[in-house]
Structure formats: C-alpha cells, structure tokens
Amino acid sequence: MKRLLVLVLILAASNITFSQSENTDLKNSLNCNNISLNIGSALIINGIGLKYERLIPRKKVYYTLMGGVHFNRINFFGVEDHLTIYFSNGLITGINKQKHFEASLGLGLDKYRFHYSRDFRYSEFAPIFNIGYRFQAPDESYVFRSGIGFPELLYLGFGLSF
C-alpha cells in the first residue's frame, strides 16, 4: 500500500515538474515585418513614399529598423523634386496593445532636381525623423499610421504587416 501511494505521488509530482507554462510574451504580439505606403503634405510640398519596417520586441517596447524611399514635390516659385532614400531606427510603445506611440531618427540621402533639369543632379544628406500614432492590433495584418516627420511631413500611412 505504501509503495502504491509513493508511486502515485511520484507520478503526480512528475507531471507538475515537467509541465511547461505557455509563453504569453510573444503571443498576441505585433507582426514583425511591415510594408507601408505613406502620403504626406505641408501646404506647398506634397509627397508619397514606400517604407519597410522590422520590429524587434523587447519587454515594454518594440525597437524598429526602417528603410524606405520617399518622393516630394515642392511647388514654390518653381518646382523642385526631391527623392529621399533613408534608413532609421526607432521605437514603438505598447507591446500587446492596439494603439501605439512611434518615434524614429535616422539619416537619408536626398537627391533633388529643379524644374528645368531632367535628372537628379544634386544630392545631400538629410536627417530623418518622425513622431506619430500607430494603430496596429496584435496578430492583425493592417497598419494605420499618422504623424509628423521628415521626409513624410504631415503624413498618413497605410500598410500590411506579416
């Protein structure tokens, strides 16, 4: 009888000992890859851009690595076209929420031309930044962004995450 009781206790304890709890840290989190189309404007400047973003989850925030291309047209006493290729790092708050604050800082190559030239002859480095709001539900594929920054200006962005 004692041996049977000891055997039952050992089997019951082994089930507790070897069981694993579910890791809920990564469950219900944002998809880590994102492609978005951004449309921006500021009175005399209008633009459109395409951006790829990689999210790296941490305990309370996501770190982001971004790369993209953005085209702006300035229409003020003549026309200037700006094509900016950029890379930046940033963060997104709210690890398991739908509404997020986002901010980023980086560097881009701004190539531009004036209305009388056909090719982008001039180039310079430009700072890249943005501060904004992001709506992206955990485990959903749609992303909505809005905010202010450069080269996007006052922007709205729509994207897909995967």
C-alpha angles and dihedrals in degrees: 000000000000091000091052091050091049090048092050091048092049092049092047092047093047090056090055093042097052099038119109127213119227115261103234094175093087096031114096092014129137120276108260101225124061135178117189140177113220127199118192139176142175111179101277097021125071128178150170130199147174122221138185118204132187118200120209111195121223130171099285106359142034120239113215136208113197138184129176153140125241132186121204129182118203114200106188120123088335135354127282124182119204124193112190124191110191148173125198145166126221149145138249122203128216109055098201102020137098099230119060141178113224133192132170142175129196150127132270141183109238113201115186144176136192124237094263097056128075101208136047100261102162128063140173139164116260134189115249122209142151140179120190156118126281129194110199121144119214113269092005125120101217124090129188120189134181134169146094130291148114130306089009097054111190097354147184118197132192122190152154126241127202 
